Amino acid sequence: MTIGGTGQALSRRALLLAAGLWPAAALAQKKMPAPADEPAMSAARTIVAGAPLSVFLTRPPQGARLAIARPDDAASTAIVVVEPRNTVPALPTPGLAGTYELRLTVEKDGAPVILLRQPLVTTEPGATLAAPARVGRGQTLPVRGIGPNGEQDRVVLVPAGAPAEAEGPRFFPAENVEAVLEAPEQSGPYELRYVMNAPISGPRILARHRVIVE
């Protein structure tokens, strides 16, 4: 007597029932949807270090916080903590390449509790600068600077050899990657810089462009 496909399926089910495995197998095949009132979080898992990370939130609980921490950090430890003001907030990311964790937390009994977590990898940052190599004293200098474009990043014109935190004519690429700067009144060698300023790294020069003021 030949047993068809239906008979084989019934036999397999009977064996699973006999072994007590049928309920588990059925659950494995049928993925249960998440409860409709549960919070959800989604964001890129890889991003350039220092770049802003947009996070898509659904049903965040009252008092929720977004945090970036190292994977082994306790819930109370974080590198960045932001209170989301809308459903697509942006977080500054650490300025050093590495492995981190994005978290959605809420405070319970005076301490943060992690509701959701997602791995986050930051890659080595870089930047590019474009500007004329020479400019007259007090004249305008058209400049372009593209990099991680974090909120605290700046493109600045400073004397050659000045420290990373030196001030001068500047603009913020997070607002616009192109600008016109006014050259100093004192002639000499200057340096146009893209300075990233991100958590962990602090001010860090990512690109330099030599400019002679004459």
Secondary structure, 3 states (H helix, E strand, C coil): CCCCHHHHHHHHHHHHHHHCCHHHHHHHHCCCCCCCCCCEEEECCEEECCCCEEEEEECCCCCCEEEEECCCCCCCCCCEEECCCCCCCEECCCCCCEEEEEEEEEEECCEEEEEEEEEEEEECCCCEEECCCEECCCCEEEEEEECCCCCCCEEEEEECCCCCCCCCCEECCCCCCEEEEECCCCCEEEEEEEEEEECCCEEEEEEEEEEEEC
